[in-house]
Amino acid sequence: NVAAVLPGSHDTLKDEYVVYTAHSDHIGVIKDMSREDNINNGAMDNASGVSVMLETARLFVESGQEFDRSIMFLSVTAEEKGLLGADYFANNPTVPLNSIVANVNLDMPVLLYDFADIIAFGASHSTLGETVSKAAKQFDTEQSPDPMPEQAIFTRSDHYTLVKKGIPAVFLMTGFNSRTEGEDGGEVWGKFFAEHYHKPSDGLNLDINYEAGARFTNINFAIGKEIANADQRPQWLEESFFGKQFND
Ligand SMILES: [Zn+2]
């Protein structure tokens, strides 16, 4: 794991942390040597997420603003082997666990179309849902509900290791609506998943939409800024499964 911290400026809130996570590993090479290219590059899974996180760090630093809480940018390893790096961090945190107020996780943002909406897995469980909506609206983007709840995606990426410790989290993904006339974002997303996910073709030959990358990053930055400066730390909603587990 690699972690960097931007210290907060508030007397007491600076001892609390907003943690961004993005996994930096992928799945190595495929054994089939008959192929011309057997390297799984992982451009969308998850170089895109790591890039968004690094760019978000740049935005925080270059904004010239001060933030009440501290921000941690945490690149975790071995996600593909079962969230190992994130699990290690959750069990050996470099800051006290109860000082981590929220986790915003970036894993495989499919930046191949000019998305018009954003999905935040976990949004229905905590006040972070509202935070995401507010941040997205600033960039003319709606928040859509989880389009595939049967997949239980909220339990399947790095943030979940921190969720199990009681820390509210959201896992961001591009929504299935596109701003481009006649384009179906869900179709582009589905085609990526069917044809390139965990294959050598998840590389720079994909038609990467850098405008979408910039918008996704701006929203991600706005989410962290809002959490960092809010009077109250994010809360699990009472009626949520996690609220029942973790709220007193
Ligand atoms: Zn993967």
Residues whose N, C-alpha, C, O or C-beta is under 5 A from the ligand:
A	BS01	ZN	D45
